[in-house]
Amino acid sequence: MTTLESKAKTLLALHRPGDPVVLPTVWDAWSANLAVAAGFPALTLGSHPVADSVGRADNEGMTYTELLTRVRQVTAAVDVPVSVDIESGYALSPAQLVDGLLEAGAVGLNIEDTVHSEGGRLRGAEEHAELVRGLREFADAAGVHVVVNARTDLFLRKDGDEADRLDRAVDRLTLAAKAGADVLYPVGRHSAEDMRALTSRLPLPVNAIAVPDNPAKAELAEQGVARISFGPFLQAALAEEAERLLARWQ
């Protein structure tokens, strides 16, 4: 566990508000090697691109076992810290989730509040915080400070009244922070004003999503972001380029 703990500490230290770490969202050993060769110090596996790569649907259309198989392939191929999008937890216990990740060599996770195994309902704020608390407790008991990135889908879902959505997201993520999260992820594309409000009001480093062919690191840094990832957009950009190349051979 010493190596895993070292990688976990390295990953956590990369989260600096105003000087964001870019974690390319990868899906297999090939894309992971590509990102590491380009100089990136850590990676995240996204559920959407991983699911696409194994012929499954996003939103827990693949099993946790299938996801962990891909995680092992990535951690065997690269020697940088790896975080994993575990969606809403695949209806598994925090102990099962943490044990699986550590056995596969990962040192970070994203956990979202849309419960795909229960018709896509939104977890209550306290309920989501309790899940975060369980993940933190089991990781700490294992001796590895797994970097917990607590995500809310309020913006993606356009949940409730837009007028107080940002306030509700702050309240929800603040509860997750108190429960043991390390990073907070109000996933969605935000205006500069809203992102500044989020980073200034939230008590922990904030993760932002970005489109890789529209470089915005300087802008997001100015907005106080600490972590940038790509979700499904890196895979989508590469797919678009592949389609362009292949079309020339029709």
Rosetta blueprint (number, residue, H / E / L):
1 M L
2 T H
3 T H
4 L H
5 E H
6 S H
7 K H
8 A H
9 K H
10 T H
11 L H
12 L H
13 A H
14 L L
15 H L
16 R L
17 P L
18 G L
19 D L
20 P L
21 V E
22 V E
23 L E
24 P L
25 T E
26 V E
27 W L
28 D L
29 A H
30 W H
31 S H
32 A H
33 N H
34 L H
35 A H
36 V H
37 A H
38 A L
39 G L
40 F L
41 P L
42 A L
43 L E
44 T E
45 L E
46 G L
47 S H
48 H H
49 P H
50 V H
51 A H
52 D H
53 S H
54 V L
55 G L
56 R L
57 A L
58 D L
59 N L
60 E L
61 G L
62 M L
63 T L
64 Y H
65 T H
66 E H
67 L H
68 L H
69 T H
70 R H
71 V H
72 R H
73 Q H
74 V H
75 T H
76 A H
77 A H
78 V L
79 D L
80 V L
81 P L
82 V E
83 S E
84 V E
85 D E
86 I L
87 E L
88 S L
89 G L
90 Y L
91 A L
92 L L
93 S L
94 P H
95 A H
96 Q H
97 L H
98 V H
99 D H
100 G H
101 L H
102 L H
103 E H
104 A H
105 G L
106 A L
107 V L
108 G E
109 L E
110 N E
111 I E
112 E L
113 D L
114 T E
115 V E
116 H H
117 S H
118 E H
119 G L
120 G L
121 R E
122 L E
123 R L
124 G L
125 A H
126 E H
127 E H
128 H H
129 A H
130 E H
131 L H
132 V H
133 R H
134 G H
135 L H
136 R H
137 E H
138 F H
139 A H
140 D H
141 A H
142 A H
143 G L
144 V L
145 H L
146 V L
147 V E
148 V E
149 N E
150 A E
151 R E
152 T E
153 D L
154 L H
155 F H
156 L H
157 R H
158 K L
159 D L
160 G L
161 D L
162 E H
163 A H
164 D H
165 R H
166 L H
167 D H
168 R H
169 A H
170 V H
171 D H
172 R H
173 L H
174 T H
175 L H
176 A H
177 A H
178 K H
179 A H
180 G L
181 A L
182 D L
183 V E
184 L E
185 Y E
186 P E
187 V L
188 G L
189 R L
190 H L
191 S L
192 A H
193 E H
194 D H
195 M H
196 R H
197 A H
198 L H
199 T H
200 S H
201 R H
202 L L
203 P L
204 L L
205 P L
206 V E
207 N E
208 A E
209 I E
210 A L
211 V L
212 P L
213 D L
214 N L
215 P L
216 A L
217 K H
218 A H
219 E H
220 L H
221 A H
222 E H
223 Q L
224 G L
225 V L
226 A L
227 R E
228 I E
229 S E
230 F L
231 G L
232 P L
233 F H
234 L H
235 Q H
236 A H
237 A H
238 L H
239 A H
240 E H
241 E H
242 A H
243 E H
244 R H
245 L H
246 L H
247 A H
248 R L
249 W L
250 Q L
